């Protein structure tokens, strides 16, 4: 699906920061899932993301266990209602402090 220009995953310490852009104004819902579990750990909703400008999904990793996770963003463009979506799979390892 067209729409996401790219993403940057910042190193996961106390927070996971996922920075992305869409190529048009959009409404999105982004969720974090652990492995194949059906229940999301976190949801962040963006009512209006300006196209071409970065936005950041922040996940407070707190007590998150080591393992496979997925960031799933779904939504639509505000001008055309065309669906867009992106899934980023990653491995989280807690930082010892």
N, C-alpha and C positions, 0 to 999 in steps of 0.2 A: 504494500500500500504506500502511496506517496505521502509525504507530509513531514516526516522527521528528517532534519538535516544531518543530525549526528548527536552523539552524546559523549560526555566525559565523566568518568568515574573517579572521584577523588579518593585517596587512600582512606580506608575505613578505620577510624579510631573510635572515638566516642559517638560519632555520627557518620552516617553514610550520606554522601552528597552526590546526586546524579544531576548533571547539568545538560540540558538538551535545548534544541530549537525546533520550531515547526516552520514550514514555509508559508503559512497563512494564519490569520487570526483563528483561534480554536478554543474549544471547551474540552477539558480532559479530566479524567479521574485516574489517579495513579495509585497502585496498591503493591505492597510487599507480601510475598508468600514464601514460606519455608518449605523447601523440597516440593513434594507433590500434595502437601496439605491443602484442603479446599478453603480453609478460613484465612482471611488476610490478617497480617500482623499490624498493618497500618494502612490508612487510606488518606490521600490528600487530593482535594478537588480544586481545580482551577476553572473559575467561571469564564475568564477571558484572558487568553494568552496572546499578546501581540505577535504576529508573524515576523520571523527573522530575528527576534530578540531572545536571548537565553532566559530560561527559567530553571529553577532548581527544586528538585524533590529532596526533602531532608528526612532521613530515617534515623531516629534516635535509637542506636543499637543497644544501649543499656544492658539488659540481661540476655541478649540474643546469643544462642548457642552456635558453636562452630558448625558449619555445614553449607549446603547448597541453598540458594535463595533465588527468587525472581522478582524483578520490578516489572509490573504489567501496567501500561498506560493505554487507555482506550478513550475515544471521544470522537469529535467531528469538527469540521471546519464551519465557522459561523456564517460564511457567505453562501456556501453550496450545500451544507449538511452532509458532505461526503465524509464517510467514516475514515478514521485513521487510528493506528495502533502501533505499539512498539513493546517488545518484551526483551528485557536485559537479564540474562542469567549470570550469576556470580557466586563466588565462594567467599563466605565471611569467616574470618578467624579473629576472635576477640583479642584485644591488645591488653597485655598485662601492665598495670600501672602501680 
